[in-house]
Amino acid sequence: MHDFEYRQGNLHCAEVPLKQIADKIGTPFYCYSLPTLKRHVRAFEDPLTGVDHQTCFAMKANSSLAILAFMARQGLGADVVSGGELYRAIKAGIPGNKIVYSGVGKTTEEIDMAIHAGIMMFNIESEQELEVINARAGELGKKAPISIRVNPDVDPKTHPYISTGMKNNKFGIDIEGSMAQYLRAKDMENIEIVGIDCHIGSQLTDVSPFIDAAGRLKVLIANLAGHGVEFRYLDLGGGLGITYLDEQPPNPKDYCAAILDAVGSLGLKLIFEPGRVIVGNTGILVTEVLYRKETVNKTFIIVDAGMNDLLRPALYGAYHDIKPLKQKSGDMSKADVVGPICESSDFLAKDRDLPRLERGDMVAVMSAGAYGYTMASNYNSRPKPPEVLVDGSRYYVVSNRQSYEDLIFGETIPDIFG
Ligand SMILES: *Cc1c(COP(=O)(O)O)cnc(C)c1O
């Protein structure tokens, strides 16, 4: 469900015609709906009413300060994967004790920063990381709270690039080896074991892999208890999918019910790390048609947004629906919607049935609220687009379009060329 609907033939975000925003700030731009965001947060949180839990929004899906500040007000925490994300989370008002830190490559500086921030826990992804965190905590005179990210070896049946919980993935510690690591952690002076964690992949459209993973963790938790290893948190990661085209993922209510059923009464506080399911359908990318190019075999609609603005189609062959801002009738024909970047993978949509689009028309690339702006780059020296947040009949530019000056910020030419 989202709030991007046609009214009198014009695509709106809540009560604001998108064309009105485009006329004011130019294209391309990202647009997020606050009413949709509110609904999605409630859809996830309401089924967990009365359940001891903390939802830590996976910031890599969308790290806009405005979005994060809203999450903070809703009581959500954050799942961060870098010092930069930790910095943003704190700036947005998310308290340290609601932050979990995941990722296979935490640097010394990032570890120190997280210890100082008093985070809820580090999700440990390797044996060496555990040693380094123990050493850093000792150096800083603190105890580092940790959980081990267990790789439960279940197939999430999603795109291989976003599958993270199988044996040959780089993530987590394999379930067989995790007992030994917990026992080592238990003996480490500056480590406090507070939890256990898994995250098996993204864009899952079925509950069964989640249930399998939870079941495997439950067995491990019982074994650990037998060895005197106990903790407070069971972190079940994120990964719930959304509808881009015709996927039918479980809704958050069914997902939560299935998880609660699977974990039973362990007496642990449940941690969730949803990303995409909260923000994916709260955002779109609006772009303008620059040229219509007809070749012998194909029609290309060349737009002013490219893979630097929205990487998912190029990276995963991902599907995003394309909707003209002005509803069009008449014949549909096949076309590729492509960007201005000098790469053949620079497409937003391939072989789509679209109404006739001409120079100056505008289109919305749907479901772009997750892994959209956060993956944007300056490739081809293209400034990043602005982000707009719509609330009812008002809109707010929450990040500016980058300028050419921004593009060369921090660069210098050394005085050696004569
Ligand atoms: C990416 C990620 C998430 C969020 O995944 P979604 O599919 O967006 O819900 C949660 N936890 C970890 C550790 C991640 O890497």
Ligand as a Chemical Component Dictionary entry (heavy atoms), coordinates in Angstrom:
data_LIG
# 
_chem_comp.id                   LIG 
_chem_comp.type                 NON-POLYMER 
_chem_comp.pdbx_formal_charge   0 
_chem_comp.three_letter_code    LIG 
# 
loop_
_chem_comp_atom.comp_id 
_chem_comp_atom.atom_id 
_chem_comp_atom.alt_atom_id 
_chem_comp_atom.type_symbol 
_chem_comp_atom.charge 
_chem_comp_atom.model_Cartn_x 
_chem_comp_atom.model_Cartn_y 
_chem_comp_atom.model_Cartn_z 
_chem_comp_atom.pdbx_ordinal 
LIG C1 C1 C 0 20.464 -5.305 4.852 1  
LIG C2 C2 C 0 20.295 -5.820 6.225 2  
LIG C3 C3 C 0 19.054 -5.764 6.846 3  
LIG C4 C4 C 0 17.807 -5.260 6.175 4  
LIG O1 O1 O 0 17.413 -6.024 5.102 5  
LIG P1 P1 P 0 16.013 -5.726 4.388 6  
LIG O2 O2 O 0 15.910 -6.751 3.372 7  
LIG O3 O3 O 0 16.098 -4.352 3.816 8  
LIG O4 O4 O 0 14.950 -5.811 5.443 9  
LIG C5 C5 C 0 18.961 -6.211 8.166 10 
LIG N1 N1 N 0 20.052 -6.693 8.821 11 
LIG C6 C6 C 0 21.266 -6.762 8.238 12 
LIG C7 C7 C 0 22.404 -7.299 9.002 13 
LIG C8 C8 C 0 21.425 -6.329 6.930 14 
LIG O5 O5 O 0 22.634 -6.419 6.352 15 
# 
loop_
_chem_comp_bond.comp_id 
_chem_comp_bond.atom_id_1 
_chem_comp_bond.atom_id_2 
_chem_comp_bond.value_order 
_chem_comp_bond.pdbx_ordinal 
LIG C1 C2 SING 1  
LIG C2 C3 SING 2  
LIG C2 C8 DOUB 3  
LIG C3 C4 SING 4  
LIG C3 C5 DOUB 5  
LIG C4 O1 SING 6  
LIG O1 P1 SING 7  
LIG P1 O2 DOUB 8  
LIG P1 O3 SING 9  
LIG P1 O4 SING 10 
LIG C5 N1 SING 11 
LIG N1 C6 DOUB 12 
LIG C6 C7 SING 13 
LIG C6 C8 SING 14 
LIG C8 O5 SING 15 
# 
